[in-house]
Amino acid sequence: METYSLLREFADSWMLLVLFLFFTAVVVWAFRPGSRGVHDQTAAIPFRNEDRPAQPEEARNK
């Protein structure tokens, strides 16, 4: 059996199963109950420094 056929057969069977199991594990890990706090903190990153007023253009150039 030539190398291409062997690798193609492996990719069509076992590798497909491995990648499907990996994908399922990542989805389960992302939506686990304990990750809610981490996702909320990550979603709030753009708003962390909102309490400071924006500096005028002249103050930034000095």
N, C-alpha and C positions, 0 to 999 in steps of 0.2 A: 504494500500500500504506500502510495507516495505521501509526502509530508503535507501537501495542501489538503488532500482528502481526509487525512487523519485529523488535522487541525479544524477543518470544516465540520467534521462529525462531532468533535469535542465541543465546538462552539454552539452547535445546534442542540446539543443535549445538556451536558452538565454545566457548561458556563451559563446558559440561559437560566437554569435553576439557581445557580449561585447568585447571579445578578438580581434575580427576582427576590430571593431571600434577603439580600443586602438592601434593596429598595424598601421592602416591607419593614425591615428592622429600623431603617432611618425614619420612615414615616411614623412608626410606633414610638420611637425615641423623641421625635419632635412634638408629638401630641400627648406625651405622658402627663399625668396630672400634676406632678411636681415642677413642671417647667413653666407654669403660668407666670410666676414672679419674674423669671429671667426674661421671658418674652415681653412682659410689661415694661421692665427696665430698659430693654433694648429699644422698644418702640418710643420711649420718652427721651432718647438721646438728643434729638434735634431741639428739644424744648428746655434743656437743662439751664441754659444761660439767658433765659428770657427775662429774668428779673432786672437785669442791667439795661439801662437805656442805651440806645445806639449812639455812637460818637459821631459828631458832625464831621464833614469831610476835611475841614481845616485842621481839626485836632489830630486826625490820623496822619496827616502829611508832615507834622512837625517833628 
